Amino acid sequence: MNVNEVVMIFCQYGFRKASMEDIAKAADLSRQSIYKKFKSKEGVFEWAIMALTQDAHSAAMAALNDESQQGPVRIIEAFDRWAGDFVPMIRGTPHGSEVLERALEIFRDKGHAGDELLYANMARLLIKCELASSRQQADDKVFALSASAKGLLLRAESPQEFTVGMARIVKAIS
């Protein structure tokens, strides 16, 4: 099942107007299979958001661990995978902001902790690359970077604009 296509149905139509028929087509399954597996549209949405987020975290962690790149490049790439890849969904669809808001509600309800692991690894990389002199300074820089990335996600018109913005921010905190 292609999670990106399922999420795009919600981004295009909004949660209320996204039909199980549309979701089933995007998932290349029957409506009955979707209901059997997820019970409801809310269940599909929750699964899709969590799966998409897990994929983004995995890609961001891979970028942080790519020792063939310099530290700042790894950080920019990690934020591109964590947030920048979602610019077209959030900014380029009629209901992207609604999907983002609903996703944030799911994360709050479920106590989503995936970001903390990403942040901890990013802080370690900042120290390793001598972009921070202490764990506290690294944590503060990661906080500033993540807050900036969230702002860019809402402001950038394209993934490329997001990347350029993150590069400016990483340079500023270096």
Secondary structure, DSSP 8 states (H G I E B T S, - for coil): --HHHHHHHHHHHHHHH--HHHHHHHHTS-HHHHHHHHSSHHHHHHHHHHHHHHHHHHHHHHHHT-TTS-HHHHHHHHHHHHTGGGHHHHHSSTTHHHHHHHHHHHHHHHT--HHHHHHHHHHHHHHHTTS-SSHHHHHHHHHHHHHHHHHHHHH-SSHHHHHHHHHHHHHHH-
